[in-house]
Amino acid sequence: MKESRVKKYQKYRDSISKESKKSNRFSAPSKEEKVSTQMELFLKLEKRNTTINLFLISMIFVMIILLVAFGIALF
């Protein structure tokens, strides 16, 4: 049982390294087959939304730090 899990994970890692070279297809770790194009689109959109959210949060954090720094400099 453990050997099959190790082999599945090894195949998953190999598929990720091969996919980055030839195409942008996603594969699920527990399955050997490729995910559907709809799921691939959903995963890409989810990754994009996460990136945008992290960028917005970091910009808000930088603005707060700048406001505090200018406030301290004024007083």
C-alpha positions as CSV (number, residue, x, y, z in Angstrom):
1,M,0.0,0.0,0.0
2,K,2.8,2.4,0.9
3,E,4.7,1.6,-2.2
4,S,1.7,2.5,-4.4
5,R,1.3,5.8,-2.7
6,V,5.0,6.6,-3.2
7,K,4.8,5.6,-6.8
8,K,1.7,7.7,-7.3
9,Y,3.4,10.7,-5.8
10,Q,6.5,10.1,-7.8
11,K,4.4,10.0,-11.0
12,Y,2.7,13.2,-9.9
13,R,6.0,15.0,-9.4
14,D,7.2,13.7,-12.8
15,S,4.1,14.9,-14.5
16,I,4.5,18.4,-13.0
17,S,8.1,18.6,-14.3
18,K,7.1,17.3,-17.7
19,E,4.1,19.6,-18.0
20,S,6.1,22.7,-17.3
21,K,8.2,21.8,-20.3
22,K,5.6,20.9,-22.8
23,S,2.2,22.5,-21.9
24,N,0.2,24.1,-19.1
25,R,-2.0,21.1,-18.3
26,F,-2.8,20.3,-14.7
27,S,-3.0,16.8,-13.2
28,A,-4.5,15.8,-9.8
29,P,-2.1,14.2,-7.3
30,S,-4.4,11.2,-6.7
31,K,-5.2,10.5,-10.3
32,E,-3.0,9.8,-13.3
33,E,-5.3,11.4,-15.8
34,K,-5.4,15.0,-16.7
35,V,-8.1,17.3,-15.3
36,S,-10.8,18.7,-17.6
37,T,-10.4,22.0,-19.4
38,Q,-13.1,23.5,-17.2
39,M,-11.3,22.5,-14.0
40,E,-8.0,23.8,-15.5
41,L,-9.6,27.1,-16.2
42,F,-11.1,27.2,-12.7
43,L,-7.7,26.5,-11.1
44,K,-6.0,29.2,-13.2
45,L,-8.7,31.8,-12.2
46,E,-8.4,30.8,-8.6
47,K,-4.6,31.2,-8.7
48,R,-5.1,34.6,-10.4
49,N,-7.6,35.8,-7.9
50,T,-5.3,34.7,-5.0
51,T,-2.4,36.6,-6.5
52,I,-4.6,39.8,-7.0
53,N,-5.8,39.5,-3.4
54,L,-2.3,39.2,-2.0
55,F,-1.2,42.2,-4.1
56,L,-4.1,44.3,-2.8
57,I,-3.5,43.3,0.8
58,S,0.2,44.1,0.5
59,M,-0.5,47.6,-1.0
60,I,-2.9,48.4,1.8
61,F,-0.3,47.3,4.3
62,V,2.3,49.5,2.6
63,M,-0.1,52.5,2.7
64,I,-0.8,52.1,6.4
65,I,3.0,51.9,7.1
66,L,3.6,55.1,5.1
67,L,0.7,56.9,6.8
68,V,2.1,56.0,10.2
69,A,5.6,57.0,9.2
70,F,4.4,60.4,7.9
71,G,2.3,60.9,11.0
72,I,5.3,60.2,13.3
73,A,7.4,62.6,11.2
74,L,4.9,65.4,11.5
75,F,4.6,65.2,15.3
